[in-house]
Amino acid sequence: MFDRDSLHRGLLKVDLAGVQSSVLLSPDRPEAQLSLADSRPWKVFGRYILEGVWHIWIGIDHILFLLSLLVLAPLMPSRQRITQWQAVPSAKPAVQDVLAVVTAFTVAHSITLGLSILKWVQPPADLIEPAIALSVVVAAINNLLGWGSLRRWRLAFVFGLVHGFGFASVLLDLGLPASALLAALGGFNLGVELGQLAIVGAFLPLAWGLRRTWFYRWVLVFGGSSAIVVLGLFWTFERLGWLN
């Protein structure tokens, strides 16, 4: 199975009287041993942290949405075209911008992740997946609007609610242990945040170092945002079934 698709994952779930446990099989872990200890809350918590980190790292749509919201942080808004925006003179405004976006996204997707797992709100995946793809398009187009763009932290919050439902779908597919539901939910959410912070931590030093160059404004901001719009539209049409 893994020889044909290295991204494939197989869920093994064991449900016995009073004990529930699950493990995700992958190319790096084609075999697994389960014991009573695997159902302990702290074990479940640690295991789902790894699943959360892995999911955000392979979720290219989530990554591109986040990067689209962050790419303008090292630049000062002005009424000029986006390719003529100047670099921020100090790190403070850029850091504040990043913190606002990341915090808004985190709060929003945590809300809908919890609501969905607790089965209070469960929109269909056929609606959520195209909406996630569309959020990538909107975030990238917003960059190209320049002075007329919306506050990026607001986009992060609004569409973060949508992304949270996407995270919940993955978490439900993993098979949540009823005996350690909160541990699994908390671990997965923390894993998503750690994976997200790793991406931000890798991107920001690069963006800061290149912020004064034409390459950053023309290639990464303008060219990158344009490419993301095209890719996001392709995902949207594909998930709506219009390309079949």
C-alpha positions in Angstrom: 0.0 0.0 0.0 2.7 2.5 1.0 4.8 1.6 -2.0 2.0 3.0 -4.2 1.2 6.1 -2.2 3.7 7.3 0.4 1.2 9.8 1.8 -1.4 7.1 2.5 -2.3 6.5 6.1 -4.1 3.5 7.6 -6.1 3.7 10.8 -6.1 0.8 13.2 -8.7 1.1 15.9 -9.2 -1.4 18.8 -12.4 -1.1 20.8 -12.7 -3.5 23.7 -14.8 -3.4 26.8 -13.7 -0.3 28.7 -10.6 0.3 26.5 -10.3 2.1 23.3 -7.1 2.8 21.4 -6.0 3.7 17.9 -2.9 4.1 15.9 -2.1 5.6 12.5 0.0 3.3 10.2 2.4 5.0 7.8 5.5 4.2 5.7 7.7 5.0 8.8 5.4 2.9 11.0 3.9 0.0 9.0 3.5 -2.1 12.2 2.2 -1.2 15.7 1.7 -2.8 19.0 -1.1 -1.7 21.3 -1.4 -2.2 25.0 -3.6 -1.0 27.8 -1.1 1.8 28.4 -1.8 3.2 25.0 -5.3 4.3 26.2 -3.9 6.4 29.1 -4.7 10.1 28.6 -1.1 11.3 28.6 -0.2 8.7 26.0 -3.2 9.7 23.8 -2.2 13.4 24.3 1.3 12.8 23.1 0.3 10.7 20.1 -2.3 13.2 18.9 0.3 16.0 19.2 2.3 14.3 16.5 -0.8 13.7 14.4 -1.6 17.5 14.6 1.9 18.5 13.6 1.9 16.0 10.7 -1.5 17.2 9.4 -0.5 20.9 9.2 2.7 20.0 7.5 1.1 18.0 4.7 -1.9 20.4 4.4 -0.6 22.5 1.6 -3.8 24.5 1.5 -3.5 25.4 5.1 0.1 26.4 4.7 -0.5 28.6 1.6 -3.4 30.3 3.4 -1.2 31.1 6.4 1.7 32.3 4.3 -0.6 34.5 2.1 -1.6 36.3 5.3 2.0 36.7 6.5 3.9 37.7 3.3 3.0 41.5 3.7 4.1 41.7 7.3 7.6 43.0 6.5 6.3 45.7 4.3 4.8 49.1 5.1 1.3 49.7 3.5 1.0 52.7 1.2 -1.2 54.0 -1.6 1.4 52.8 -4.1 1.2 49.6 -6.0 2.1 46.5 -3.9 5.4 46.1 -5.7 6.5 49.5 -4.5 5.8 49.1 -0.8 8.9 49.8 1.3 10.3 47.5 4.0 9.3 48.2 7.6 12.2 50.0 9.4 12.0 47.9 12.6 10.8 44.5 13.6 8.1 45.6 16.0 5.3 46.3 13.4 6.1 43.1 11.5 6.0 41.0 14.7 2.7 42.6 15.8 1.2 41.9 12.4 2.3 38.3 12.5 1.0 37.8 16.1 -2.4 39.3 15.2 -2.8 36.9 12.2 -1.5 33.8 14.0 -3.6 34.5 17.2 -6.8 35.1 15.2 -6.3 32.0 13.1 -5.6 29.9 16.2 -8.6 31.1 18.2 -10.9 30.7 15.3 -10.0 27.2 14.3 -9.9 26.1 17.9 -13.5 27.2 18.3 -14.8 25.2 15.3 -12.6 22.2 15.9 -14.1 21.9 19.4 -17.7 22.5 18.3 -17.3 19.9 15.5 -15.7 17.2 17.7 -18.4 17.7 20.3 -20.9 17.3 17.5 -22.6 20.6 18.2 -21.9 21.9 14.6 -21.0 19.5 11.8 -21.2 21.1 8.3 -20.7 18.6 5.4 -17.2 18.1 4.1 -18.5 18.7 0.5 -19.0 22.3 1.7 -16.0 22.8 3.9 -13.3 21.5 1.5 -14.2 23.9 -1.3 -14.5 26.7 1.2 -11.0 26.1 2.5 -9.7 26.2 -1.1 -11.6 29.5 -1.7 -10.1 31.0 1.5 -6.6 30.5 -0.1 -7.8 32.4 -3.2 -9.3 35.3 -1.1 -6.2 35.6 1.0 -3.9 35.8 -2.0 -6.2 38.3 -3.9 -6.3 40.4 -0.8 -2.5 40.8 -1.1 -2.8 42.0 -4.7 -5.3 44.7 -3.7 -2.6 46.7 -2.0 -3.9 49.7 -0.1 -7.5 48.5 -0.5 -6.9 45.2 1.1 -8.8 44.0 4.1 -7.2 43.6 7.6 -5.4 40.2 7.3 -6.1 39.3 11.0 -9.8 39.5 10.2 -9.5 37.2 7.2 -7.5 34.8 9.5 -10.3 34.7 12.0 -13.2 34.4 9.5 -11.6 31.7 7.4 -9.9 30.1 10.5 -13.4 29.1 11.5 -13.7 27.2 8.2 -10.2 25.6 8.5 -11.2 24.4 12.0 -13.9 22.3 10.5 -11.4 20.8 8.1 -9.1 19.9 11.0 -12.0 18.3 12.8 -12.7 16.1 9.8 -9.2 14.8 9.9 -9.3 14.3 13.6 -12.6 12.3 13.4 -11.1 10.1 10.7 -8.3 9.2 13.1 -10.8 7.6 15.4 -11.1 9.5 18.7 -10.9 7.3 21.9 -14.1 8.0 23.9 -12.2 7.4 27.1 -9.6 10.1 26.4 -11.6 12.5 24.1 -10.3 15.7 25.7 -6.7 14.5 25.7 -6.9 13.6 22.0 -8.6 16.9 21.1 -6.1 19.0 23.2 -3.1 17.1 21.8 -4.2 17.4 18.2 -4.9 21.1 18.6 -1.6 21.7 20.2 0.1 19.7 17.5 -1.5 21.9 14.8 -0.2 25.0 16.7 3.3 23.7 17.0 3.4 22.8 13.3 2.0 26.2 12.4 4.6 28.0 14.6 7.4 25.9 12.9 6.2 27.2 9.5 6.0 30.8 10.7 9.5 30.4 12.3 11.0 29.2 9.1 9.3 31.8 6.9 9.8 35.0 8.9 13.6 35.1 9.0 13.7 34.5 5.2 11.0 37.3 4.6 12.8 39.7 6.9 16.2 39.1 5.2 14.7 39.7 1.7 12.2 42.4 2.5 14.2 45.3 1.0 14.8 43.5 -2.3 12.9 43.6 -5.6 12.8 39.8 -5.5 10.7 39.8 -2.4 8.1 42.3 -3.7 7.9 41.1 -7.3 8.6 37.4 -7.0 7.4 36.3 -3.5 4.6 38.9 -3.0 3.2 39.6 -6.4 4.3 36.5 -8.3 3.6 34.2 -5.3 0.2 35.6 -4.6 -0.8 35.4 -8.3 0.3 31.7 -8.4 -1.6 31.0 -5.2 -4.8 32.5 -6.7 -4.5 30.2 -9.7 -3.8 27.1 -7.6 -6.6 27.9 -5.1 -9.1 28.3 -8.0 -8.0 24.9 -9.3 -8.5 23.3 -5.9 -11.9 25.0 -5.5 -13.2 23.8 -8.9 -11.7 20.4 -8.3 -13.4 20.0 -4.9 -16.7 21.2 -6.3 -16.5 18.5 -8.9 -16.4 20.9 -11.8 -13.2 19.4 -13.3 -14.4 15.8 -13.4 
